[in-house]
Amino acid sequence: MSKCHNTRPDPFMTPLLYVWRHTCATHLVQNNANLRHVQDLLGHGSLATTERYLRLTIADLKEAHARFHPREQQND
């Protein structure tokens, strides 16, 4: 009989998996991926759960504001 492997997750590896998921989700969104697609890739049932995985910087928010706010639009 073979020895049964421990089925509990390694306490040192589990945080690394979460960091990887956060990083991938953030990079996808920063590169204009649809948030619903990211939700499906992560297997979340709720969009609110996916939003918790995203780490956006102040620079990201400023860029979004400059791109989408009506007062920032150039009148050509």
Secondary structure per residue as TSV (DSSP state, phi and psi in degrees):
chain	resnum	aa	ss	phi	psi
A	1	M	-	360.0	136.8
A	2	S	-	-86.5	154.0
A	3	K	-	-72.2	136.3
A	4	C	-	-77.8	134.1
A	5	H	-	-77.6	150.5
A	6	N	-	-67.3	125.2
A	7	T	-	-90.6	-6.9
A	8	R	S	-73.2	143.8
A	9	P	-	-67.8	147.5
A	10	D	-	-66.3	123.5
A	11	P	T	-62.8	-20.2
A	12	F	T	-87.9	-24.6
A	13	M	T	-86.2	-31.8
A	14	T	H	-57.0	-47.2
A	15	P	H	-62.0	-33.5
A	16	L	H	-64.7	-36.4
A	17	L	H	-64.6	-41.1
A	18	Y	H	-68.1	-38.6
A	19	V	H	-61.6	-42.1
A	20	W	H	-61.9	-44.6
A	21	R	H	-63.5	-44.8
A	22	H	H	-59.8	-45.7
A	23	T	H	-63.7	-46.4
A	24	C	H	-62.1	-45.4
A	25	A	H	-61.8	-42.6
A	26	T	H	-64.0	-44.9
A	27	H	H	-64.3	-38.7
A	28	L	H	-61.4	-47.4
A	29	V	H	-67.3	-40.3
A	30	Q	H	-63.4	-24.3
A	31	N	T	-101.3	27.2
A	32	N	T	69.4	27.8
A	33	A	-	-71.9	146.7
A	34	N	-	-68.0	131.9
A	35	L	H	-61.2	-33.2
A	36	R	H	-65.2	-37.0
A	37	H	H	-67.4	-40.7
A	38	V	H	-62.4	-41.0
A	39	Q	H	-57.9	-46.4
A	40	D	H	-65.1	-41.1
A	41	L	H	-62.2	-37.0
A	42	L	H	-82.4	-11.7
A	43	G	T	76.0	28.5
A	44	H	-	-87.6	141.2
A	45	G	S	-82.6	-22.0
A	46	S	-	-124.5	138.1
A	47	L	H	-65.5	-30.3
A	48	A	H	-62.0	-34.6
A	49	T	H	-66.2	-42.6
A	50	T	H	-63.8	-38.9
A	51	E	H	-60.6	-30.3
A	52	R	H	-69.1	-21.7
A	53	Y	H	-81.4	-13.9
A	54	L	-	-88.0	135.4
A	55	R	-	-119.1	102.6
A	56	L	-	-106.5	140.4
A	57	T	-	-92.0	169.0
A	58	I	H	-59.5	-38.0
A	59	A	H	-61.0	-39.3
A	60	D	H	-62.4	-43.5
A	61	L	H	-66.3	-40.9
A	62	K	H	-64.0	-40.4
A	63	E	H	-64.1	-44.1
A	64	A	H	-62.4	-41.3
A	65	H	H	-61.9	-46.1
A	66	A	H	-63.9	-34.3
A	67	R	H	-78.0	-33.8
A	68	F	H	-115.3	-15.9
A	69	H	-	-74.2	132.2
A	70	P	G	-57.5	-35.3
A	71	R	G	-72.7	-15.8
A	72	E	G	-88.7	-10.3
A	73	Q	S	-74.3	138.1
A	74	Q	-	-78.1	137.9
A	75	N	-	-94.2	98.8
A	76	D	-	-97.3	360.0
